[in-house]
């Protein structure tokens, strides 16, 4: 049904197919690093190399990427390397908050997932849905929104909040059962 809906609307279908052009899958001479996403990622890596410990600062990719020193990245699209963010939360964290920031983020994610796993109820499909949604949101090999200021981040924080609400609900249910 999904494919038929896209196939029925040529403009949407053409946009879907153009995604493969962007990442270099339709042209044997291109590679991912020559796409605009590749240019963003390479620029964020270079920013990280220049600011490895604490990064260049939150929400500074848009400013840093325009510096002349980053015009030498190995991408055919180096001219369009700038954007508001690098379109991947891990590259964004690396470039903007450095090794310290990405380490804290990864520790936080592991902590949240560990807490979730400890209170996981196998029969609760809401738990499973939220867990899978967070895994999808945090999947490292995909384009994402900014972790600091858009609806992408809002949905991620909302899902994490839901986990803690469900955990508290689960704790109350368990303590009620123990008292009975």
N, C-alpha and C positions, 0 to 999 in steps of 0.2 A: 504494500500500500504506500509506504514511504517513497519508494522508487518511482511508482506510478505518479504520485503527486508531483514529484520533481520533474518527471519526464513530461507531464502535461503542461507545465509552465516553462517555456523555453528560456526565459531570462533567468529564472532560478536555477535551472539545470545547467545553463552555460556558466553561471557563477560557480556552481559546485565543481564543474570540470576545470574552471580556471584555477581552482585551488591547487590542482596537480601541477599546473604550469608554474605557479608561484614557488612551489617547493622543488621544482625541477624533475618531476617524475615523467612528464610527457616529452622531454627533450633529452636525448642521450648525451648531448654536449654540456648540459648544465649539471650543477650539483646543488645540494641544499645551501651551501654557504654563499652561492651566487643569487639567492633569493633575498627579498627584503627582510624576512625573518633571520636568515643567516647573517645578514649585515648587522642587524640589531644585536644578535647573540655575540658575534665577534667583537663588536664595539664594547659590549658589556664586559667581555673577558679582558679586553685591553684596559678598561677603566679599573677593573679589579686588580690587574697587575700593577697599576700605578697607585692604588690605595688598598693594599691587601688586608690590612688589619681591621680598620673600621669603615672602609668604603668611602665614597665621595659624599655621602649624606643622603637621607631619605628624600625622594622625589627630585633628585638632581641629575638623573640620566638625561633629561631633556636639555640641560645646560652643558653637561660634560661632553655629550656626544658630538656637539658642534665644534669642539676644539680641533685645531689643525692636526695635532698629533695622532688623532684617531682616523684621519683620512687615508692612512696607509694600510688599513686592514685588507686582508686577502679575500676580497669579494668584488665581483663585477658591479654590484650595486652599492659600493661604498659611498656614493653621492647621496643616497637616501638612507643612510645609517641612523639618522635621528628620528626620534619619536618621543612621546611623553614617557614611555617606559619600554623595556626591551621585549615585551610580549611573552615572557616566561618568568614565573615568580622566582625560580631559583637563580636565573641570570640576573634578575632585578635585585634580589637580596645580595648576591655576590658583589655586584657593582656599587650598590648604594649603601649597604651596611657591612660589607666585607665579611671576613672569616668569622669574626665575633658574632655578627648578626645572624648569619646563616646557621652557625652552630647552635645558637640559642633557639632559633626557629625549629630546627630539626629536633632538638631536645624536647621542645614544647610539643611538637607533633607526636613524637614517640611516647611522651608522657600521657597525652590525651588518648592515644590509641591503646596504651597499656591499661589505663583506668577503664576505658570502654570495654576492653577484653575481660577484665576482672569482673565486671558487672553485667556482662553479656548474657542475655536470656535467649536461648536458642529458638524459643517459640514466639518471640516478639518481632514481627516483621517490620515494625517501625524502627527498632534498633538496627536491624539488618540494612534497611534502606538508608538510614543516616550514615552508617559505617561505609557502605559502598559509595554513597555520594561524596563523602570526604576523600575516599581513596581516588575517585575520579577527579575531584578538584585538585588533589595534590599530585596527580600523575605527572612525573617530571618531563615526559616526552610529548609535550603539547603546547600549543600557544595559549596564553592566559591573559587575563586583564591584570591591572596593577594590584599589588597586594596592599597598597597603602590608601587608595582613594577611589574605588569605583564599586559598582554593584557586584563584581566578581568577589572582591574582598568581603562585602557585606554578606553575601550568601555563605561564604566559608565560615565567617565568624558566627553567623546564625546557626549553621549546622553544629559547630562546636558547642554553642550555648545549648542547643537541643540535647546534645549528648549529656551534658551535666544535669539538665532538668530530668531526663529519663533515669539517670543514675540515682538522683535524689529520690525520685518516685519509687525506683526499685528498692532502695534502702528502706524507705518507709513501709513498703509492702512486706519486706522480709522481717522487719522488726514487729510488725503487726501480727505476722504469722507465728513468730517466736513467743509473743505474749499470749496467744490463744491457747 
